[in-house]
Amino acid sequence: MKSVELTNAIEGHATFTLRPDGKLLGPRLGKDVQTVFGAARSGDWLLADDRTVSVAGHTLQPGEYELLLQPADGVTAAGLRSNDSVVVLDTALTPELEAEGLARDVVRLIQNARKDDDLVVTDRIDLLVVAVSDPVRSAIEQWNDYIAEEVLAKTLEFVEKVDGAGIHEIELDGHRFAFALQVA
């Protein structure tokens, strides 16, 4: 399932890191600036409501530091430049997404075959699927309408054999896929 979820909670997805500005703080803090950098790196700081930051016994004013949203470990995410949002991607592949990916690959392979067979871009076809492994067959059955629309197929059917037509045999993610195109 593809969806977008909006939430105000960034915990678990990203954390803020503090980056003090050494050019501004060096002259003001002297050698204490290194202590401030160390405390910032270890996360030992506190942001107040007035946007000042307390770190290593010093108070940093807005403009003397930068807060950056950093993705949590193991999370595919990125903080926006505004530092008020984070985009998180769930990259787990579900059986439904794998089937959709196979269907899109089937479309690409059929489009390549149309080109190789010198078909006109507007030619309607009958698509005959001759041999196919179970996962590819399942994806084709599930995404039948999408595939037919994308490749301009008037019909899409599974057959035992094809007489007089060139068969395209392709390996698709380790699965056998053979098909023939006939101008309708």
Secondary structure, 3 states (H helix, E strand, C coil): CCCCCCCCCCCCCEEEEEEECHHHHHHHHCCHHHHHHHHHHHCCEEECCCCCEEECCEEECCCCEEEEEEECCCCEEEECCCCCCEEEECCCCCHHHHHHHHHHHHHHHHHHHHHHCCCCCCCCEEEEEEEECHHHHHHHHHCHHHHHHHHCEEEEEECCCCCCCCEEEEEECCEEEEEEEEEC
